[in-house]
């Protein structure tokens, strides 16, 4: 079928097909959701022809985003402004890729975003799980294991402990851990292969003896019949979604009395990075294991480690006490 009228929705479909040839489904969804909201705004504004798209419409859309976001979230503490900044940057990334594609395909002559730049939002302070908090999480699982009566209960506890151990020792992202398959995990080499990480990048990371023990126990108790080839399954052998793993960790946090603590799954990745740097001081190795594309991203963790080290000098004394001595 020939599409004579090149509507925005028709172009969005072509953009989606372009993305599907190069990136993972989650990334396709990320870009298309942002672009879809943009073209809906264009439709409301009566802009139907891509060649009529100018810098004025781009600025109008970002103004619309900013006003709506700060109005919905603003609470007088600056939270609305921070959220709006982050939202604008994510839409900027999506629109930039879409408009570059439109130009490459010949639907527009100039990219109206060429002269508009958005900086990435400022990184929030990194707050990893403390040793005390980690001990509380493991204490819940140790108690669950102690009272488990049936093979089903023991399998679930073993699975949840293996997930927690792997989060803390490998630096895996939520989706990376969710997507693991049996061949990706080598117990003997204590190594994990990540085939499609963020932006489709592959890498290798590792884990220690405690996690190896936890993984072996889970594999020993896992149902023999599983659907598909996912590593993490329910007691019926069905694969667990990323939302399911989040709920497991949320329940664990709640049972440990940490429900008011900010952060959840991604906080484990922060914890791994800070612990690794505290122990090794090797930023390049940390970058490799985390799968960061630039060293700048890894340097965020060194700031926390250095600050934590500096604060130890205040243990029981301060500059006024040093002066007296």
C-alpha positions in Angstrom: 0.0 0.0 0.0 1.4 3.4 -1.0 0.9 6.2 1.6 0.5 9.4 -0.4 -0.2 11.6 2.6 2.8 11.5 5.0 1.1 12.0 8.3 2.9 12.3 11.6 1.7 8.9 12.6 2.9 7.4 9.4 6.3 8.9 10.0 6.4 7.7 13.5 5.8 4.2 12.3 8.8 4.5 9.9 10.9 5.9 12.7 9.9 2.9 14.8 11.0 0.5 12.1 14.3 2.3 11.8 14.9 1.9 15.6 13.9 -1.8 15.6 16.7 -2.5 13.2 19.3 -1.2 15.5 18.2 -1.1 19.2 16.4 -3.2 21.8 12.6 -3.1 22.2 12.8 -1.1 25.5 14.8 1.6 23.7 12.4 1.6 20.8 9.5 2.1 23.3 11.5 4.9 25.1 12.0 6.9 21.9 8.6 6.3 20.4 6.6 7.2 23.5 8.4 10.6 23.7 7.9 11.3 20.0 4.3 10.2 20.1 3.5 12.8 22.8 5.3 15.4 20.6 3.3 14.7 17.5 0.0 14.7 19.5 0.9 18.2 20.7 1.6 19.2 17.1 -1.8 17.8 16.0 -3.4 19.9 18.7 -1.5 22.9 17.5 -2.6 22.3 13.8 1.0 21.5 12.5 0.3 18.7 10.0 3.3 19.2 7.6 6.8 18.2 8.7 8.2 21.0 6.4 6.4 23.6 8.5 8.2 22.5 11.7 10.4 25.3 13.0 12.3 26.2 16.2 9.1 28.1 17.3 7.1 24.8 17.6 10.0 23.0 19.4 10.2 25.8 22.0 6.5 25.8 22.3 6.4 22.1 23.1 9.1 22.3 25.7 7.3 25.3 27.3 4.2 23.1 27.4 6.1 20.3 29.1 7.6 22.6 31.7 4.4 24.3 32.6 2.5 21.0 32.9 5.2 19.3 35.0 5.8 22.0 37.5 2.1 22.5 38.0 1.5 18.8 38.6 4.5 18.1 40.9 5.5 21.5 42.3 5.4 21.5 46.1 7.5 24.5 46.9 10.6 22.5 47.5 12.1 22.5 43.9 11.0 18.9 43.2 8.8 20.0 40.4 11.6 22.0 38.7 14.1 19.1 39.0 11.5 16.7 37.5 10.8 19.1 34.7 14.5 19.4 33.9 14.9 15.7 33.7 11.7 15.3 31.6 12.8 18.0 29.1 16.2 16.3 28.6 14.5 12.9 27.9 12.2 14.4 25.4 15.1 16.3 23.9 17.0 13.0 23.3 13.9 11.4 21.7 13.1 14.4 19.5 16.7 14.8 18.5 16.9 11.3 17.1 13.5 11.6 15.4 14.4 14.9 13.7 17.8 13.6 12.6 15.9 10.6 11.0 13.4 13.0 9.3 16.3 15.0 7.8 18.1 11.9 6.7 15.0 10.6 5.0 14.4 14.0 3.3 11.2 15.0 5.1 12.7 18.1 6.5 15.6 20.2 5.1 16.9 21.6 8.5 16.8 20.2 12.0 15.1 22.8 14.1 16.8 21.3 17.2 20.3 22.2 15.8 20.5 25.4 17.7 18.7 24.1 20.9 20.8 22.3 23.5 19.7 20.7 26.7 22.2 19.6 29.3 21.7 16.3 31.1 20.0 16.8 34.5 22.2 17.1 37.5 22.9 13.8 39.2 21.3 13.2 42.5 23.5 12.3 45.5 24.4 8.7 45.5 23.3 6.9 48.7 24.2 3.2 48.7 22.9 0.7 51.2 25.0 0.7 54.4 26.4 -2.5 55.8 23.8 -2.4 58.6 21.0 -2.1 56.0 22.4 -4.9 53.9 22.6 -7.1 57.1 19.0 -6.4 57.8 18.0 -7.5 54.3 20.0 -10.8 54.6 18.6 -11.4 58.1 15.1 -11.4 56.7 16.1 -14.1 54.1 18.0 -16.1 56.7 14.8 -16.2 58.9 12.6 -17.1 55.9 15.0 -20.0 55.1 14.9 -21.2 58.7 11.1 -21.4 58.8 10.6 -22.7 55.2 8.8 -26.1 55.4 8.1 -27.1 51.8 10.3 -27.4 48.7 8.3 -24.5 47.2 9.0 -22.2 50.1 12.7 -23.1 50.1 13.0 -22.5 46.4 11.5 -19.0 46.7 13.8 -18.0 49.5 16.8 -19.4 47.7 15.8 -17.5 44.6 15.3 -14.2 46.4 18.6 -14.5 48.2 20.4 -15.3 44.9 18.8 -12.2 43.3 19.9 -10.0 46.3 23.4 -11.4 46.2 23.8 -10.9 42.5 22.5 -7.3 42.6 25.0 -6.4 45.3 28.0 -8.2 43.7 27.6 -7.8 39.9 26.4 -4.3 39.4 23.7 -5.5 37.0 20.8 -3.3 36.0 17.3 -4.5 36.7 16.5 -5.5 33.1 20.0 -7.1 32.7 19.4 -9.3 35.7 15.8 -10.1 34.6 16.9 -11.2 31.1 19.6 -13.7 32.3 19.5 -17.2 30.9 21.3 -20.3 32.2 24.2 -20.2 29.7 24.9 -16.6 30.8 26.0 -17.7 34.2 29.3 -19.5 34.8 29.6 -20.7 38.4 33.1 -22.1 38.0 34.6 -18.8 36.5 32.2 -16.7 38.7 31.3 -14.7 35.6 28.2 -13.4 33.9 27.7 -12.5 30.3 25.4 -9.6 29.6 24.4 -9.8 25.9 22.1 -6.8 25.5 22.7 -4.2 28.2 21.8 -0.5 28.0 21.8 0.7 24.4 22.3 -2.9 23.3 25.9 -3.1 24.6 27.3 -6.4 25.8 29.8 -6.9 28.6 31.1 -9.3 31.2 30.8 -8.9 35.0 31.5 -11.2 37.9 30.5 -12.2 41.5 32.1 -13.7 44.6 31.9 -17.0 46.5 28.8 -16.0 48.5 26.8 -15.3 45.4 28.1 -18.5 43.8 26.8 -20.5 46.8 23.4 -18.7 46.6 23.1 -19.3 42.8 24.0 -23.0 43.2 21.3 -23.4 45.9 18.7 -21.7 43.8 19.6 -23.8 40.7 19.3 -27.0 42.8 15.8 -26.2 44.0 14.4 -24.6 40.8 11.6 -26.5 39.1 12.9 -29.0 36.5 10.3 -27.9 34.0 10.5 -24.2 33.1 8.7 -22.1 30.4 11.2 -20.5 28.0 14.9 -20.2 28.9 14.9 -17.5 31.6 17.0 -18.1 34.7 14.6 -16.6 37.2 11.3 -18.3 37.5 8.2 -18.6 39.8 7.4 -21.8 41.7 5.4 -22.9 38.6 8.4 -22.4 36.3 7.1 -19.2 34.7 9.6 -16.5 33.9 9.6 -13.5 36.3 9.3 -10.0 34.8 11.3 -7.0 35.9 8.3 -5.8 37.8 8.1 -9.1 39.6 11.8 -8.8 40.7 11.1 -5.2 41.9 8.2 -6.5 44.0 10.4 -9.2 45.5 12.9 -6.6 46.6 10.2 -4.2 47.8 8.8 -6.9 50.0 12.2 -7.6 51.3 12.8 -4.0 52.1 9.5 -3.7 53.9 10.2 -6.9 56.0 13.6 -5.5 56.9 12.0 -2.3 58.2 13.6 -0.2 55.4 10.4 0.8 53.6 11.1 4.5 54.2 14.6 4.3 52.7 14.8 6.1 49.3 15.7 3.9 46.3 15.1 0.3 45.5 16.7 -1.9 42.8 19.0 0.7 41.2 20.4 1.5 44.7 22.0 -2.0 44.6 24.0 -0.9 41.6 25.1 2.2 43.4 26.1 0.0 46.4 28.2 -2.3 44.2 30.0 0.6 42.6 30.9 2.3 45.8 31.9 -0.9 47.6 34.1 -1.9 44.6 35.8 1.5 44.5 36.3 1.5 48.3 38.0 -1.9 48.1 40.0 -1.6 44.8 40.3 2.1 43.9 40.3 0.9 40.3 37.9 3.3 38.5 38.6 1.8 35.0 37.7 -1.7 36.1 34.6 -0.4 37.8 33.6 1.4 34.5 34.1 -1.9 32.6 32.0 -4.0 35.1 29.2 -1.4 35.2 29.1 -1.0 31.4 29.5 2.8 31.5 30.3 4.3 28.1 32.4 7.1 29.6 34.6 7.4 32.7 32.7 10.5 33.7 29.7 8.4 34.6 31.8 6.2 36.9 33.4 9.3 38.6 30.1 10.0 40.3 30.9 7.1 42.7 34.4 8.3 43.5 32.9 11.5 44.9 30.9 9.5 47.4 33.8 7.3 48.3 36.2 10.3 48.8 33.6 12.1 50.9 33.0 9.0 53.1 36.7 8.7 53.6 37.1 12.4 54.5 34.3 12.2 57.1 36.2 9.6 59.0 38.5 12.4 60.3 35.5 13.8 62.2 35.2 10.6 64.2 35.1 11.8 67.8 36.9 15.1 67.0 36.8 18.2 64.8 39.0 21.1 63.6 38.5 22.9 67.0 39.7 19.8 68.8 42.7 19.5 66.5 43.7 23.1 67.3 43.7 22.4 71.0 45.9 19.3 70.6 
